[in-house]
Amino acid sequence: MLAVSFGEALWLIIVSFLFIAYLMMLFSVIIDLFRDRELGGVAKAIWAVLLIFFPLVTMLIYLIVRGRGMAERSMQQASQDKAAFDSYVREVATVDPATSLATASQLHEEGKITVEEYAALKAKILS
């Protein structure tokens, strides 16, 4: 039977958390490295090689030297993603006014909405 003390379990949790945090930071640096359009190919290759052989030190140096630009590129990417999403939603969610008016007219003819409700819908659709 496997007996694990509380201290060992706590240590495993802490080490696991730190390892996952390290991986997240490493992937963020790698993504930012290849997202940066101002950095040349040779510089990217040097950073990548250094990240392979000296990952922790290189990652910390990268965050110190290029951290501000990393945040700016991340915000720029987020705003581009938001604009693309908003454009997509506007494109998909736009309802043709003629279709909406025809549906409202059909509901009025079937007696499912009153004259006042139909007038209000028509005014809203045409505005």
Rosetta silent file (secondary structure, phi, psi, omega in degrees, C-alpha in Angstrom):
SEQUENCE: MLAVSFGEALWLIIVSFLFIAYLMMLFSVIIDLFRDRELGGVAKAIWAVLLIFFPLVTMLIYLIVRGRGMAERSMQQASQDKAAFDSYVREVATVDPATSLATASQLHEEGKITVEEYAALKAKILS
SCORE:     score description
SCORE:     0.000 S_00000001
   1 L     0.000  141.136 -177.716    0.000    0.000    0.000 S_00000001
   2 L   -88.951  117.576  179.124    1.229    3.466   -0.891 S_00000001
   3 L  -108.964  119.033 -179.564    1.490    5.720    2.136 S_00000001
   4 L  -118.503  128.405  179.661    1.950    9.404    1.402 S_00000001
   5 L   -78.094  165.417  179.400    2.372   11.909    4.193 S_00000001
   6 H   -61.352  -40.675 -179.993    0.613   15.257    4.244 S_00000001
   7 H   -62.922  -41.655  178.665    3.916   17.051    3.654 S_00000001
   8 H   -65.708  -40.918  179.119    4.700   14.985    0.571 S_00000001
   9 H   -65.390  -42.023  178.198    1.230   15.593   -0.850 S_00000001
  10 H   -63.937  -43.019  178.492    1.527   19.319   -0.182 S_00000001
  11 H   -62.119  -40.404  177.963    4.971   19.390   -1.781 S_00000001
  12 H   -62.207  -42.197  179.113    3.602   17.583   -4.856 S_00000001
  13 H   -63.868  -44.503 -179.202    0.819   20.151   -5.188 S_00000001
  14 H   -64.671  -46.116 -179.744    3.249   23.074   -4.877 S_00000001
  15 H   -64.520  -40.398  178.160    5.726   21.610   -7.360 S_00000001
  16 H   -62.541  -43.513  178.223    2.922   20.791   -9.805 S_00000001
  17 H   -60.963  -46.524 -179.725    1.575   24.338   -9.546 S_00000001
  18 H   -64.655  -38.302  178.408    5.014   25.845  -10.151 S_00000001
  19 H   -65.370  -42.813  178.862    5.660   23.536  -13.103 S_00000001
  20 H   -66.161  -40.461  176.957    2.343   24.455  -14.737 S_00000001
  21 H   -62.961  -41.222  177.672    3.009   28.166  -14.119 S_00000001
  22 H   -60.938  -45.931  179.973    6.467   27.763  -15.653 S_00000001
  23 H   -63.330  -39.851  178.742    5.015   26.053  -18.746 S_00000001
  24 H   -63.668  -42.585  177.766    2.394   28.770  -19.147 S_00000001
  25 H   -64.847  -42.377 -179.751    5.056   31.474  -18.973 S_00000001
  26 H   -61.938  -45.614  178.914    7.286   29.593  -21.401 S_00000001
  27 H   -66.067  -36.206  176.862    4.488   29.189  -23.949 S_00000001
  28 H   -62.434  -42.527  179.057    3.555   32.872  -23.553 S_00000001
  29 H   -65.365  -44.310 -179.612    7.134   33.876  -24.297 S_00000001
  30 H   -63.858  -43.064  178.291    7.337   31.550  -27.312 S_00000001
  31 H   -62.470  -44.985  179.368    4.013   32.807  -28.686 S_00000001
  32 H   -64.743  -37.417 -179.754    5.080   36.416  -28.197 S_00000001
  33 H   -59.097  -44.304 -178.368    8.440   35.718  -29.768 S_00000001
  34 H   -86.098  -13.484  176.313    6.865   34.519  -33.004 S_00000001
  35 H   -80.710  -26.707 -175.483    4.055   37.109  -32.911 S_00000001
  36 L   -69.631  118.951 -178.558    6.515   40.023  -32.883 S_00000001
  37 L   -87.382  -17.001 -178.296    6.870   41.417  -36.399 S_00000001
  38 L   -80.471  -25.227 -177.857    9.631   43.861  -35.504 S_00000001
  39 L   -82.132  132.502 -178.217   12.075   41.164  -34.411 S_00000001
  40 L   -75.350  169.275 -177.784   14.124   39.625  -37.214 S_00000001
  41 H   -64.556  -38.582  179.945   14.440   35.945  -37.972 S_00000001
  42 H   -66.229  -42.839  179.048   17.980   35.646  -36.645 S_00000001
  43 H   -64.077  -39.512  177.308   17.033   37.269  -33.353 S_00000001
  44 H   -63.087  -41.401  178.974   14.031   34.945  -33.052 S_00000001
  45 H   -64.025  -41.608  178.689   16.275   31.948  -33.703 S_00000001
  46 H   -62.938  -47.099  177.717   18.752   33.096  -31.054 S_00000001
  47 H   -59.006  -43.150 -178.266   15.986   33.589  -28.481 S_00000001
  48 H   -63.725  -42.884  179.205   14.530   30.157  -29.373 S_00000001
  49 H   -65.054  -42.722  178.143   17.895   28.394  -29.020 S_00000001
  50 H   -64.039  -35.996  177.063   18.537   30.129  -25.709 S_00000001
  51 H   -65.930  -29.979  178.771   15.053   29.120  -24.519 S_00000001
  52 H   -74.132  -45.341 -173.955   15.904   25.501  -25.323 S_00000001
  53 H   -87.678  -32.774  179.671   19.289   25.395  -23.563 S_00000001
  54 L  -132.192   68.211 -168.441   18.753   27.901  -20.711 S_00000001
  55 H   -62.573  -47.649 -174.170   14.970   28.118  -20.393 S_00000001
  56 H   -68.623  -46.985 -179.177   14.484   29.744  -16.987 S_00000001
  57 H   -65.368  -44.469 -179.966   17.220   32.361  -17.274 S_00000001
  58 H   -63.965  -40.459  179.240   16.335   33.211  -20.880 S_00000001
  59 H   -63.638  -43.252  179.220   12.648   33.469  -20.049 S_00000001
  60 H   -65.356  -41.839  177.454   13.333   35.846  -17.165 S_00000001
  61 H   -63.196  -42.714  179.005   15.665   37.977  -19.316 S_00000001
  62 H   -59.949  -44.961  179.968   13.048   38.045  -22.092 S_00000001
  63 H   -64.834  -36.385  179.363   10.363   39.189  -19.646 S_00000001
  64 H   -71.358  -46.920 -174.582   12.622   41.908  -18.256 S_00000001
  65 H   -75.775  -43.385 -171.716   13.871   43.172  -21.632 S_00000001
  66 H  -116.310   16.257 -176.086   10.752   42.751  -23.755 S_00000001
  67 H   -62.118  -42.220 -179.547    7.951   42.605  -21.184 S_00000001
  68 H   -63.372  -46.051  177.888    6.383   45.973  -22.054 S_00000001
  69 H   -64.337  -33.217  178.262    6.257   45.128  -25.756 S_00000001
  70 H   -62.947  -43.250  178.343    4.887   41.705  -24.872 S_00000001
  71 H   -66.094  -40.902  179.622    1.965   43.321  -23.049 S_00000001
  72 H   -65.023  -42.601  178.241    1.333   45.745  -25.907 S_00000001
  73 H   -65.639  -36.377  178.419    1.327   42.963  -28.492 S_00000001
  74 H   -66.078  -42.862  178.308   -1.016   40.933  -26.323 S_00000001
  75 H   -66.283  -39.152  178.161   -3.438   43.862  -25.983 S_00000001
  76 H   -62.866  -43.253  178.508   -3.233   44.533  -29.724 S_00000001
  77 H   -64.323  -40.383  178.989   -4.013   40.889  -30.492 S_00000001
  78 H   -63.943  -40.890  179.372   -6.923   40.942  -28.032 S_00000001
  79 H   -68.320  -36.307  175.863   -8.388   44.062  -29.663 S_00000001
  80 H   -65.525  -41.102  177.922   -8.029   42.490  -33.130 S_00000001
  81 H   -63.768  -41.451  179.508   -9.745   39.331  -31.902 S_00000001
  82 H   -65.206  -42.919  178.399  -12.556   41.391  -30.360 S_00000001
  83 H   -62.505  -41.658  178.614  -13.033   43.396  -33.557 S_00000001
  84 H   -65.292  -40.332  178.817  -13.166   40.203  -35.619 S_00000001
  85 H   -66.266  -43.972  179.205  -15.669   38.651  -33.213 S_00000001
  86 H   -61.948  -40.480  177.904  -17.852   41.782  -33.197 S_00000001
  87 H   -62.946  -42.421  178.967  -17.790   41.864  -37.001 S_00000001
  88 H   -63.621  -43.187 -179.827  -18.784   38.211  -37.140 S_00000001
  89 H   -64.135  -42.968  178.355  -21.641   38.729  -34.689 S_00000001
  90 H   -61.876  -39.584 -179.193  -22.924   41.732  -36.652 S_00000001
  91 H   -66.337  -43.397 -175.933  -22.738   39.730  -39.867 S_00000001
  92 H   -79.601  -37.564 -173.598  -24.540   36.695  -38.462 S_00000001
  93 H   -83.111  -11.545 -178.950  -27.046   38.467  -36.218 S_00000001
  94 L   -67.992  125.410  179.871  -28.255   40.974  -38.810 S_00000001
  95 L  -105.076  135.807  178.760  -31.833   40.191  -39.730 S_00000001
  96 L   -65.194  125.707 -178.728  -33.228   41.294  -43.055 S_00000001
  97 H   -60.564  -35.619 -179.908  -35.902   43.972  -42.401 S_00000001
  98 H   -64.127  -40.232  178.637  -38.121   42.632  -45.188 S_00000001
  99 H   -65.591  -42.800  179.121  -38.128   39.171  -43.597 S_00000001
 100 H   -63.843  -41.229  179.400  -38.909   40.622  -40.169 S_00000001
 101 H   -66.145  -39.388  178.304  -41.729   42.731  -41.603 S_00000001
 102 H   -65.183  -39.514  178.199  -43.178   39.734  -43.445 S_00000001
 103 H   -65.374  -43.234  178.820  -43.080   37.669  -40.247 S_00000001
 104 H   -64.076  -40.817  178.518  -44.802   40.432  -38.267 S_00000001
 105 H   -63.351  -41.311  179.512  -47.436   40.793  -40.989 S_00000001
 106 H   -64.392  -42.025  177.719  -48.063   37.045  -40.973 S_00000001
 107 H   -62.766  -38.811  178.859  -48.467   37.049  -37.184 S_00000001
 108 H   -66.708  -42.134 -179.757  -50.943   39.937  -37.463 S_00000001
 109 H   -65.050  -33.637  179.121  -52.939   38.176  -40.195 S_00000001
 110 L   -79.773   -6.832  178.620  -53.102   35.015  -38.087 S_00000001
 111 L    81.090   16.495 -179.025  -54.399   37.053  -35.174 S_00000001
 112 L   -83.620  -20.936  174.197  -51.476   36.241  -32.897 S_00000001
 113 L  -130.217  154.920 -177.870  -50.620   39.910  -32.338 S_00000001
 114 L   -82.333  172.991  178.837  -52.854   42.952  -32.091 S_00000001
 115 H   -62.487  -40.492 -179.725  -52.939   45.949  -34.421 S_00000001
 116 H   -64.836  -42.515  178.591  -51.026   48.033  -31.854 S_00000001
 117 H   -64.353  -39.963  178.230  -48.324   45.356  -31.469 S_00000001
 118 H   -64.144  -41.709  179.459  -48.046   45.078  -35.251 S_00000001
 119 H   -64.421  -41.248  178.928  -47.692   48.848  -35.589 S_00000001
 120 H   -65.252  -43.171  177.333  -45.031   48.932  -32.900 S_00000001
 121 H   -63.260  -41.606 -179.457  -43.081   46.095  -34.546 S_00000001
 122 H   -64.217  -42.551  178.662  -43.386   47.732  -37.949 S_00000001
 123 H   -64.198  -39.107  179.653  -42.120   51.057  -36.601 S_00000001
 124 H   -68.031  -41.169 -178.541  -39.198   49.321  -34.885 S_00000001
 125 H   -67.725  -40.705 -176.844  -38.277   47.330  -37.992 S_00000001
 126 H   -79.715  -12.971 -179.803  -38.442   50.348  -40.303 S_00000001
 127 L   -82.785    0.000    0.000  -36.451   52.612  -37.996 S_00000001
